[in-house]
Amino acid sequence: MNESELTRLYGPWAVLTPGAAAELCDGLDAPWWVAGGWAIEAYAAVRREHSDIDLGVFRRDLPAILSHFTRSHHVWAAGSGTLKPITSADELPGWANQLWIRQHAGAPWLLDLQLTDDRNGDWVCRRDPSLALPLTEATWESRGIRYLKPELVLLFKAKHALPKDEADLYATMPWLDAAGRHRCADLIGRVHPNHPWLAMLA
């Protein structure tokens, strides 16, 4: 299901900046980080259009996340084109890998929280669960906001490789040193061995 179909079925998204997202997360007793296009924009300093904002959170922290947001917002479990409202951790369906947040039924969606597994506290890559990193190595920080590192963002984007994703690759490459390009190529190659982006990163 594409973005326009999702909007028609479930309603529009407000486009929050990382700063606005940080305000909504103020007081949340759990780590979170910006992923997706906003993480690329922060790293490459290249402005781009956004349809929403994706934040990563650890699945283990679901009780704290629900405690924080359900005071003033509605929380919906999302996954496989399906939505279900939840108020407690034991209501999370097995198919859910995201949480969508909005103030009420007539309001736009505000946050897309990506539920991330951990291994002994380390960030675990959903595309390749054999890859686990301390959160401090999987992310970087700017002005008090944590962002997923660009090579990891690009690994997620490589699956669909839409024109906007390729634009993010081109925006990022000038800022990657040789080691960074090698790491990015290695990560993508582990999951997508014949991906066309590998030639660009060589």
Secondary structure as UniProt FT lines:
FT   HELIX           3..10
FT   HELIX           18..25
FT   TURN            26..27
FT   STRAND          32..34
FT   HELIX           36..44
FT   STRAND          54..58
FT   HELIX           59..61
FT   HELIX           62..69
FT   TURN            70..72
FT   STRAND          74..79
FT   TURN            80..81
FT   STRAND          82..86
FT   HELIX           89..91
FT   TURN            94..95
FT   STRAND          98..102
FT   TURN            105..106
FT   STRAND          109..116
FT   STRAND          118..119
FT   TURN            120..121
FT   STRAND          122..124
FT   TURN            129..130
FT   STRAND          132..133
FT   HELIX           135..138
FT   STRAND          139..142
FT   TURN            143..144
FT   STRAND          145..148
FT   HELIX           150..157
FT   TURN            158..160
FT   HELIX           163..172
FT   HELIX           173..175
FT   HELIX           178..191
FT   TURN            193..194
FT   HELIX           197..201
//
